[in-house]
Structure formats: C-alpha cells, structure tokens
Amino acid sequence: MIFVTTGTNEQGFDRLVRAARDMPGDEDLIVQHGSSTEVHGRGLWEAFMPWEDMTRHMTAARIVVAHAGVGSILLAHRCGKRPVVLPRRVGLGEAVDDHQIELGRRLHERGEVTFVEDEAALHRAVLSEADGLLTRAAVGPVNGPLVDELRATLQRLTATA
C-alpha cells in the first residue's frame, strides 16, 4: 500500500494529489489530501485524518509519499519509513516560501528522505523503491548543523514579539 499525505497546510497541494491519482500500477492507495481540490482516484481519500489513523497507515504502508514538511517527515520516521518527498513550491502557489526544497534536498543528502522535484520523478521513485524503510544507517545524530539550524528557525518562528 502507498500512503500519501499533503500535511495540514491550509493551502491545497493539487500537484501532489494529481500525482497520487495518476500513480502507475494498481497498488492500494490511501491519500490524505487536505484542502486540495483535484478529483480523487483509486483507494481511500480523506481530507484530514486523526493522528492515530495517520500513524497506522504510515506504519502499514510499503511507501510513504509526502510534501517536504517537517511534521510529515518526522511522523514517517517515527513509523520506520523513509518518505519520498515532493516539496511545495512558492512559484506554483503551494507555499509561502521554498523552505521545503532546501529541507528536502538536505535530508536527501543524509539518506533520510527520497527527494523528487516533479510528478514523473515521484512515480519513478515509488516504482523503484523496494520498500520505504528507514535504515539505521540513515538515522543521523540528534545534534549537528541541520538540527541546530532547524531548532533556531523554529525558535525564531515561535518567539513572541
């Protein structure tokens, strides 16, 4: 089974939803599509899911596909999965900035995600991955430059003025 999540962003992510709808093959799909407006495809499609359902579906999935959001990536890792991530892009009206591109690329370099930039690459990645398991070697240290940068960014964004 392939589990796809667009996260909880109020903006739709129709590009990822179209890619899920047009996924080659006949493998079961479960798609959390958020505010996206694209027509649905095969499988189970829900706008939003309770945390418990997201966790259960990610754990059971062969592959997890997600936007390159921190929360979705962390949950996938918690469920033992290395997600295939397609970042939201500001130029396509999917985000307020392009932080997901940088985050996705950096985590890809560390072996923690499979980063793709378009729907065709997403389809190829899903078809070529034997499984989406996060290997112990891919789990990096809990400290380091990326962790420090993420921590500083989160602190800055959540600081009260």
JOGI-V829994 format. One record per run of one state. SS is the DSSP state (~ for helix, > for strand, _ for the rest). FROM is the first residue (numbers start at 1). LEN is the number of residues. If there is no record, write none. Layout:
ss = [SS:SS]
from = [FROM:FROM]
len = [LEN:LEN]
This chain:
ss = [_:>:_:~:_:>:_:>:_:~:_:>:_:~:_:>:_:>:_:~:_:~:_:>:_:~:_:>:_:~:_:~:_]
from = [1:2:6:14:22:29:33:44:47:51:61:63:67:70:79:81:82:84:87:90:93:99:110:114:117:119:129:133:134:136:139:145:159]
len = [1:4:8:8:7:4:11:3:4:10:2:4:3:9:2:1:2:3:3:3:6:11:4:3:2:10:4:1:2:3:6:14:3]
